[in-house]
């Protein structure tokens, strides 16, 4: 539900993503910053170059959901178990942000297991 939020974890995740993709995402509004899926696709392409192609930069809801879906597919191929991921609508609609937090935590752990030696997420 919308009430379940951990803004401290959300802020740490935004900082982790920003450190990897090389651009600031700020400290707040986790949902709004990730909703278009672009930062998530950029994150996957830093962890696994070329894992997400054709990132959609339009304002259309279809494009945003497509980006989120591409991120999720790439994360699963990277080794994150499907049950640790979220549905595109969970992020797009903002209904289950803890699911998104937990999926990104799982991705950070998978990155370490895969030998990624860039910034790590400390949650």
C-alpha positions in Angstrom: 0.0 0.0 0.0 1.0 3.6 -0.5 1.7 4.1 3.2 4.5 1.6 3.4 7.6 3.8 2.6 11.1 4.0 4.0 12.3 7.4 2.8 15.8 6.9 4.2 16.2 3.7 2.2 14.7 5.4 -0.8 17.2 8.3 -0.5 20.2 5.9 -0.2 19.0 4.1 -3.3 18.7 7.3 -5.3 22.3 8.2 -4.2 23.5 4.7 -5.2 21.9 4.9 -8.6 23.2 8.5 -9.1 26.8 7.4 -8.2 26.6 4.7 -10.8 24.9 6.6 -13.7 26.9 9.8 -13.1 24.0 12.2 -12.6 22.2 13.5 -9.6 18.7 12.3 -8.8 18.3 14.4 -5.7 17.3 13.2 -2.2 13.6 12.8 -2.4 10.6 11.8 -4.5 11.9 8.3 -5.2 8.7 7.4 -7.1 8.8 10.5 -9.4 12.6 10.1 -10.1 12.3 6.4 -11.1 8.8 6.4 -12.6 9.9 6.9 -16.3 12.3 4.0 -16.0 15.2 5.9 -17.7 17.5 6.0 -14.6 16.8 2.3 -14.1 17.7 1.5 -17.7 20.9 3.6 -17.3 21.7 1.8 -14.1 21.4 -1.6 -15.8 23.5 -0.5 -18.7 26.3 0.6 -16.3 26.1 -2.8 -14.4 25.8 -4.8 -17.6 26.7 -2.7 -20.7 24.2 -3.1 -23.5 21.6 -4.9 -21.4 18.9 -2.4 -22.2 18.6 -1.1 -25.7 16.3 1.5 -27.1 15.5 3.4 -23.9 12.3 5.4 -24.6 12.7 9.1 -23.7 9.1 10.2 -24.5 6.6 11.4 -22.0 4.1 8.7 -22.9 2.9 6.3 -20.2 3.5 3.5 -22.6 7.1 4.5 -23.1 7.7 4.7 -19.3 6.1 1.3 -18.7 8.2 -0.1 -21.5 11.4 1.2 -19.9 10.5 -0.3 -16.5 9.7 -3.6 -18.2 13.1 -3.5 -20.1 14.9 -2.8 -16.8 13.1 -5.8 -15.1 14.0 -8.1 -17.9 17.6 -7.0 -17.9 17.8 -7.4 -14.1 16.4 -10.9 -14.3 18.9 -11.8 -17.0 21.6 -10.3 -14.8 20.7 -12.8 -12.1 18.1 -11.2 -9.9 15.4 -13.8 -9.1 12.0 -12.9 -10.7 10.3 -13.2 -7.3 12.6 -10.4 -5.9 11.5 -8.0 -8.7 8.3 -6.0 -9.0 5.5 -5.5 -11.5 5.9 -2.5 -13.8 2.7 -1.1 -12.4 4.1 -1.2 -8.8 6.6 1.5 -9.7 4.6 3.3 -12.4 1.5 3.7 -10.2 3.5 4.0 -7.0 1.4 1.4 -5.1 4.2 -0.7 -3.7 7.3 1.2 -3.4 8.8 -1.1 -0.7 8.7 -3.8 -3.4 10.8 -1.5 -5.6 13.2 -0.8 -2.8 13.6 -4.5 -2.1 14.2 -5.3 -5.8 16.9 -2.6 -6.1 18.5 -3.9 -2.9 18.5 -7.4 -4.5 20.0 -5.9 -7.7 22.8 -4.3 -5.7 23.6 -7.6 -4.0 23.6 -9.4 -7.4 25.9 -6.7 -8.8 28.4 -7.5 -6.0 28.1 -11.3 -6.7 28.7 -10.6 -10.4 31.9 -8.9 -9.6 30.8 -5.2 -10.0 33.4 -3.1 -8.1 31.7 0.3 -8.4 29.6 2.0 -5.7 27.7 -0.4 -3.4 24.4 0.1 -1.7 24.5 0.1 2.1 21.0 -0.5 3.4 
